[in-house]
Amino acid sequence: MSDRDEKKKMNYQKPPFWDAVFNPKSISIIGKTDKFKGGAMFINSLINFGYKGKISVVSTDNEGSHGFDSFDKIEGLPDGIDYAILAIPASKIPNAIRKLGEKGVRVAHIFSSGFGDLETEEGRALEEDLKMTGIECGIRIIGPNCLER
């Protein structure tokens, strides 16, 4: 069995992740936080829906934390976040997933487009890289490109 197959087997033997999806105790939003950008939209939604858990923000445009703990980089986040929402360019997603894996994040919800939806070799390769990165890091992936209006 290859090293990659062994990691895949180990990751699927972890405890169920459903609590992190449906009842996360902590959420981190990663992206632009200007009031008209994706990250701010998710922060406002969590506030409007009365989310009671801990929210942290990695602001990629330094537009503020909206009153929550804010960090310049994923490496600054506390360990053990349940759920991460990523609204950053597709090309940066696999590396962000690796960093989130080091922090113990259990679920990553990716709203970025630019993967298989492009119907190009580059997009499909990036999506395959994302899938394998999630498996290797033990992070369940929701998405990418999963925002409908």
C-alpha positions as CSV (number, residue, x, y, z in Angstrom):
1,M,0.0,0.0,0.0
2,S,1.4,3.4,-1.0
3,D,2.0,6.2,1.5
4,R,-0.9,8.2,0.0
5,D,-3.2,5.2,0.3
6,E,-2.2,4.7,3.9
7,K,-3.0,8.4,4.7
8,K,-6.3,8.1,2.9
9,K,-7.2,5.1,5.0
10,M,-6.2,6.8,8.2
11,N,-8.2,10.0,7.4
12,Y,-11.4,8.1,6.9
13,Q,-11.0,6.3,10.2
14,K,-11.2,9.6,12.1
15,P,-14.3,10.3,14.3
16,P,-17.4,11.5,12.3
17,F,-17.2,15.1,11.1
18,W,-20.9,15.8,11.1
19,D,-20.8,17.9,14.3
20,A,-18.2,20.2,12.7
21,V,-20.5,20.6,9.7
22,F,-23.9,21.1,11.4
23,N,-22.9,22.3,14.9
24,P,-19.4,23.9,14.7
25,K,-18.1,25.4,17.9
26,S,-15.7,27.6,16.0
27,I,-15.6,29.0,12.4
28,S,-12.9,30.9,10.6
29,I,-13.6,33.0,7.6
30,I,-10.7,33.4,5.2
31,G,-10.9,36.1,2.5
32,K,-11.5,39.7,1.8
33,T,-13.5,41.4,4.5
34,D,-14.4,44.7,2.8
35,K,-18.2,45.1,3.2
36,F,-18.9,44.2,-0.4
37,K,-16.6,41.1,-0.6
38,G,-17.2,37.4,0.1
39,G,-15.6,37.2,3.5
40,A,-17.8,40.0,4.9
41,M,-20.9,38.3,3.4
42,F,-20.3,35.2,5.4
43,I,-19.5,37.1,8.6
44,N,-22.7,39.0,8.3
45,S,-24.7,35.8,7.6
46,L,-23.3,34.2,10.7
47,I,-24.2,37.2,12.8
48,N,-27.7,37.5,11.3
49,F,-28.5,33.9,11.8
50,G,-27.4,34.1,15.5
51,Y,-24.3,31.9,15.4
52,K,-23.2,31.6,19.0
53,G,-19.8,29.9,18.5
54,K,-16.4,31.5,18.2
55,I,-15.7,33.4,14.9
56,S,-12.2,34.2,13.7
57,V,-11.2,36.1,10.6
58,V,-8.2,35.9,8.3
59,S,-8.5,39.1,6.4
60,T,-6.7,39.1,3.1
61,D,-7.4,42.8,2.4
62,N,-6.8,44.1,6.0
63,E,-10.3,45.7,6.0
64,G,-11.1,44.7,9.5
65,S,-12.3,41.9,11.7
66,H,-15.9,43.0,12.1
67,G,-15.3,42.8,15.9
68,F,-13.9,39.3,15.9
69,D,-10.4,37.9,16.4
70,S,-8.5,38.8,13.3
71,F,-5.3,37.4,11.8
72,D,-3.1,38.3,8.8
73,K,-2.3,34.7,8.0
74,I,-3.8,31.2,8.6
75,E,-0.7,30.3,10.7
76,G,-1.9,32.8,13.3
77,L,-5.2,31.1,13.9
78,P,-5.7,29.1,17.1
79,D,-5.7,25.3,16.8
80,G,-8.8,23.2,16.7
81,I,-11.2,25.3,14.5
82,D,-14.1,23.1,13.4
83,Y,-15.1,24.8,10.2
84,A,-13.3,27.1,7.7
85,I,-15.0,29.2,5.0
86,L,-12.6,30.1,2.2
87,A,-13.4,32.9,-0.2
88,I,-9.9,33.3,-1.8
89,P,-8.6,32.7,-5.3
90,A,-8.7,29.1,-6.4
91,S,-4.9,29.0,-7.0
92,K,-4.4,29.7,-3.3
93,I,-6.8,27.1,-2.0
94,P,-4.6,23.9,-1.9
95,N,-1.9,25.7,0.1
96,A,-4.5,27.2,2.4
97,I,-6.0,23.7,3.0
98,R,-2.5,22.4,4.0
99,K,-2.1,25.2,6.5
100,L,-5.6,24.7,7.9
101,G,-4.8,21.0,8.2
102,E,-1.8,21.9,10.4
103,K,-4.2,23.8,12.6
104,G,-6.6,20.9,13.0
105,V,-9.5,22.3,11.0
106,R,-12.0,19.5,10.3
107,V,-14.1,21.0,7.5
108,A,-13.3,23.5,4.7
109,H,-16.2,25.1,2.8
110,I,-14.8,26.5,-0.5
111,F,-16.7,29.2,-2.3
112,S,-14.1,29.9,-4.9
113,S,-14.5,29.1,-8.5
114,G,-11.8,28.2,-11.0
115,F,-11.6,24.5,-10.6
116,G,-13.4,21.8,-12.7
117,D,-16.1,24.4,-13.4
118,L,-13.7,26.0,-15.9
119,E,-13.8,22.8,-17.9
120,T,-10.0,23.2,-18.6
121,E,-7.1,20.9,-17.9
122,E,-5.7,23.4,-15.5
123,G,-9.0,23.7,-13.6
124,R,-9.4,19.9,-13.4
125,A,-5.8,19.5,-12.2
126,L,-6.4,22.1,-9.5
127,E,-9.5,20.3,-8.4
128,E,-7.7,17.0,-8.2
129,D,-4.9,18.7,-6.2
130,L,-7.5,20.1,-3.8
131,K,-9.2,16.6,-3.4
132,M,-5.9,14.9,-2.7
133,T,-4.7,17.7,-0.3
134,G,-8.0,17.4,1.6
135,I,-7.5,13.6,2.0
136,E,-3.8,14.0,3.0
137,C,-4.6,16.7,5.6
138,G,-7.7,14.9,7.0
139,I,-10.0,17.9,6.1
140,R,-13.5,17.2,4.6
141,I,-14.1,19.6,1.7
142,I,-17.4,21.1,0.8
143,G,-17.3,22.6,-2.7
144,P,-15.5,24.2,-4.5
145,N,-17.6,26.8,-6.2
146,C,-20.7,26.2,-4.1
147,L,-22.5,29.5,-3.9
148,E,-25.9,30.0,-5.5
149,R,-27.9,33.1,-5.3
